[in-house]
């Protein structure tokens, strides 16, 4: 399901210029179509997050750049970790047991 | 417009109609926010902001329970941030019945899935799995034909004699597998240095080559010698007469014994250099050996010496302390 700029600004009650500035900052990266910009659910969830960070948590725009960059790195790392976990779970049990042993803290 | 098709509603959307159906009775919103019953909107907002920072699910992706806590906190805040509702609740006219909200999907629900890749930091180029630096270690040398994977490396710690490390040596080693191998300890090896024995790790699955054995050297201290870079330092006890009158004494070094001249009038703490008798270097040269002199009086005390000093001392005072 996709959403247009008009719908976003109405539902999330943000100004159009505000949304445009988020897009200019590349905080939000909607798809460009013949009908204009469209937002998918990932974009929407991110818009809700940015809105909360700015309005509720009082993160200013400069800090927001940093916060989003750190969050994006965190999620990238977690994606990799997830892929790694899936790869490990597909290994034979003796190998997984070896990995478990290696992950156990010293003396634990 | 297709507004109604949007499943995700931002929670402070003022157009959201309070639903008549109350699925659950909320705990006291003041309790949830941890503020007093007479707290004003400023205090409520402050408390909410603090709790939201602590519990926002997108800021705590690894904490599954954060979502419920955040929802509770934001419902309480939502409830109290409407002055009309707050006043009614304060007067006891309404209870804190929460209105069930449209299922909210947080950013973290997408961010870790493939969809989140769009927002990966472009400057960090996280596209390829192997690009994450902490993982690249894991794939070093392993991106070969998967049917012939290289075996895993093994690591061990071994104790090495001080003199073997200084001079270099060849020693036989019994591996955990029971295999005997010759290893060459390089001259000048230092504590913590890691040696790689090629092909002595685990065998590769599917006929791949074996991994390596990584040996971390732990160098045993020597009773007499200490290493300082390429130099060796030791203490040399000398007699009173060797100190006062000078003499020649034999000194042990890591490269055999040498005769060393003690200059007349040497003292405890005097440092003398023996050139070229230190640790062996890669180019075949050696560092230096330094001896620190230590004057030792006869033990038990010699009667003649005592008498001599009794006669000498009163007329020859000298300061050794500040």
Contacts between the chains, C-beta under 8 A, distances in Angstrom:
chain1	res1	chain2	res2	distance
A	1	B	5	6.3
A	1	B	6	7.7
A	1	B	7	7.4
A	3	B	2	7.9
A	3	B	6	6.0
A	6	B	1	6.7
A	7	B	1	6.3
A	7	B	2	6.7
A	7	B	3	5.7
A	7	B	6	6.3
A	10	B	1	7.5
A	10	B	3	6.2
A	11	B	3	6.3
A	11	B	6	5.5
A	11	B	8	8.0
A	11	B	9	6.7
A	11	B	10	6.2
A	11	B	13	6.5
A	12	B	10	4.7
A	12	B	13	7.5
A	13	B	10	7.1
A	13	B	12	7.8
A	13	B	13	6.5
A	13	B	14	7.4
A	29	B	118	6.0
A	29	B	119	6.9
A	40	B	115	7.7
A	41	B	7	7.6
A	41	B	8	6.8
A	41	B	105	6.6
A	41	B	110	6.8
A	42	B	107	7.7
A	42	B	110	4.2
A	42	B	111	7.8
A	42	B	115	4.4
A	42	B	116	6.7
A	42	B	118	6.8
A	42	B	119	7.6
A	44	B	6	7.4
A	44	B	8	5.3
A	45	B	8	6.8
A	45	B	105	5.6
A	45	B	106	6.1
A	45	B	107	4.2
A	45	B	109	6.8
A	45	B	110	5.6
A	46	B	107	5.2
A	46	B	110	8.0
A	46	B	119	6.8
A	48	B	8	6.7
A	48	B	10	5.5
A	48	B	104	7.7
A	48	B	106	7.8
A	48	B	107	7.1
A	49	B	58	4.9
A	49	B	106	7.4
A	49	B	107	4.4
A	51	B	10	6.5
A	52	B	52	7.2
A	52	B	56	6.9
A	55	B	12	7.9
A	56	B	48	7.1
A	56	B	49	6.2
A	56	B	52	5.3
A	57	B	49	6.1
A	57	B	52	5.9
A	57	B	53	5.7
A	57	B	56	7.4
A	58	B	49	6.6
A	69	B	121	6.0
A	71	B	58	7.0
A	71	B	59	7.3
A	71	B	111	7.7
A	72	B	119	5.4
A	72	B	120	6.0
A	72	B	121	4.8
A	73	B	121	5.6
A	73	B	124	6.6
A	73	B	126	7.9
A	74	B	61	6.7
A	75	B	61	6.7
A	75	B	108	7.3
A	75	B	111	3.9
A	75	B	112	5.8
A	75	B	116	5.3
A	75	B	119	7.5
A	75	B	120	7.6
A	76	B	116	7.9
A	76	B	117	7.9
A	76	B	120	4.7
A	76	B	121	6.6
A	76	B	124	7.2
A	76	B	126	4.3
A	76	B	132	7.7
A	77	B	132	6.9
A	78	B	61	5.9
A	78	B	62	7.6
A	78	B	111	7.7
A	78	B	112	5.1
A	79	B	111	7.8
A	79	B	112	5.4
A	79	B	113	7.8
A	79	B	116	6.5
A	79	B	117	7.0
A	79	B	120	7.9
A	80	B	126	7.5
A	80	B	129	6.3
A	80	B	132	5.0
A	80	B	135	6.5
A	82	B	112	6.0
A	83	B	129	6.3
A	84	B	135	7.0
